[in-house]
């Protein structure tokens, strides 16, 4: 592990929302995810999703700086992270339909969400979101999932909810709309409300705006934001 992280290595100027993402072993049993977001919208460093300090004019970020920030923000590491994204989904009863959809999709989808080398963000539609979509199709939820699978739509639909980078809610500036590229190659738009409680919303070109009802759910290989609508293609 490098003891010093030059700021210039953290940013990808080819995208408006590409964070640096690194996992540190603080002790043999404690790992934390550190992200630095530096783009036209926001400048912030997070530890397990919790903002710890801004990074405007920040000198090269050293490991001791991370340790100090963690010490001052114990809430950022109060809950050990041990489950991968798919495993974490299974702990939420309200995400049981999404879990079924993943199980019905191509094996590559599941492999991506349980891989140790994955770094991902998942906008996870809750059960209500899938039930509302089924009503629109005049189907039951089971019929909807089978229809999507049999018409080669299920994989793309799931990929439309995944980002290939870890993006916590702190990355989005209040009052700004930010475009991010999903693994489906579709562009999603994330908007953060100007005022507290700073509600996050996300939408695709064809979907209604989905509200994030539970943000920054940590997993060892990424982060989950639970949403109340399905982001259709």
N, C-alpha and C positions, 0 to 999 in steps of 0.2 A: 504494500500500500504506500502510495506516495505521501510524504509528510506535508507537501505544499501543493496547492491546486491553483495554477495560474488562471486568472479570470478569463483570459482570452480563449481558453480551451473549453469553456463551459457553454458557449453559445454557437448556434448554427444560424447564420444570418440569411440562409436560404428559406427559412420558414418563420412565420410570425409567432409560432408557439412551439419551440423545441427546447425543453429544459435540459440542464445537466442533471444526471441521475446517478448517484453513487451510494453504495451500501457500505457502512463502516462497522467493523466488529469493535465495539467499545470494551467488552469483556468476552470471554469464550461463550457466554450464554446470552449476550445482548448485542443485537444488531440494530442499527438505525439507518433509515433512508434519508439522505440529504439531497435536496434539489435546489439549484440556483436558477431562477427565471430572470432572464435579462433580455427584454425585447421592447418594442415601441410602446407597450401597454403598461408593464409593471416591472419593478425590480425588487426582488425579495429572495431571501434564503429561507427554506423550510426544513424542519427536522420532523420526520414522520407526518408531514402535512401541516404542522404548526409553524406559522411565521415566527422567525426568531430575530432577524434584523434585515434591513434593506441593504442592497448591494450597490447602490449608486456610489461611484468613486471608491469602491471597496478595494483595498490592496489585495495582493494574492492571498487567497483564503487558506489558512494553515489549519492543521489538525487541531491544534490547541484552541483555535477560535471555535471550532465545532464543539469541543468538549465544554468550553465556557458557556456557549449558547445552550447546550443541553442542560448543564447544571442550573441555569437560570430559568429553564422552561421544563420542569420535570413532568408537566402534563403531557409533553410530547412523547414521552416514553413510558407512561404509566401503565400501558397495556401491552405486554409482549406480543409481537406479531409472529405467528407460527404457521399460519395456513396460507396456501396459495389461493389464487382468485377463485378457481372452481370449488375448492374445498370451503372457502369462505361463503360462497353463494349458498351452499347446502345447509348452512347454519341459520339461514333466514327463511322461515316458513312462507313469507310473502313473496319469495323469489322461486317458489317450487316449479312454476310453469316455465320460467327461463331455464332452470336446470334440466327439465324434460326436453326443452328445445335443443339445448346443447347436446344432450345424450342422443337425440335423433339426428343430429347433423353429422357431417363428415368427421372422421376421427381426428383430422387435423385441427379442428376447432377446439376439441377437448384437450388435445396435446398442447396447443398453444397456451391454454389457460392453466395448465398444471405444470408447465415447463419451468425449471429452475432458472433458465437463462432468459425467459420472457421478461420484458419491462413494458407493462401495458396499463392503459386506463380503460375501464369498462363502464359505459352508461347502461345500467341494468334495469330494464323495464320490470315493474312489479306485476303481480298477478292481475290487479285491476286493469293495468294497461293492456295485457293480452286479452282479457275478457272483453274489454271495449272494442278491440280490433276484431275479435271473433264476431261480435254483434254486427259490426260494419259489413262483414263478409256473409252474414246470415248463416253462421256455422257455430257449432260448439267449439270449445278450445281444442279438444282432441282432433276434430275434423280440420280445424285451421292448421294445426301443426303438420298433420299428414299432407294436407294440400300444399303447404309451403315446401315440404320435403320432396314430394313427388313431382313438383314443378320446378325443381332446382332453384328455389328462391330462399330456402332456409339459411344456407351458408352465408349468402350475401347479406341477408337481413341481419344476422348476428354480427358479421364483420362491420356492418354499418354502425354498430354500437361500440366499436373498439378503436382506440388510438394506440399507435405503436410506441408511445412514450408515456411516462408517468406524469400526469398533470393534476395537481391538487387544486382545490378551490382557490387557494391563495394566489394562484397564478393569474387570476382574472381580476382586472381592475373594475371597481364599482362604476356603473354607468357606461361601460364600454362593451361593444360586441366584438368578439374575437372569432376568426375563422380557423378551424382545425381540420386536418385531413384524416378521415377514418380509414381503416384497413380495407374498406370496400372501395377506396379511391374517391368516395363521395365527400363533399365538403360539408362539414357541420358548422353551425354558428352557435356560439355560447355567449349568453348575455348575463351580466351580473347587475342586480338592482343597485341604484344609487345610494339607497338608504338601508339602515339596519332593518331586518336581519340579513340583508344582502343576498336575497334569493337568487339562485342560479337557475337559468333555463337553457335548454339546448333544443335545436331543431335541425332537420335536414330540409332539402329543397321541397320534398313532397309531404313532410309530416307537419302535424300541429306542433306548436311549441310545448315541449315537455318540461315540467318543473322537476328540479332535483329535490327530492323529499328527504334524502339522507346522503350527506356528502362525506368524502374522505374516509371511506371504510377501508382500512389498511389490509393488505395482503403482502406476503413475502415477495411476490413478483409483480406488484403493482398496486393500483387503487381502484375502488369501486364507487361510483356515484349512482344511487338508486333513483330512478325517474318514474313518472306516472303516465307516460305515453310511450308507445313503440315508435321508433324512428324509421318509418317505412321508406323504401326506395322509390 
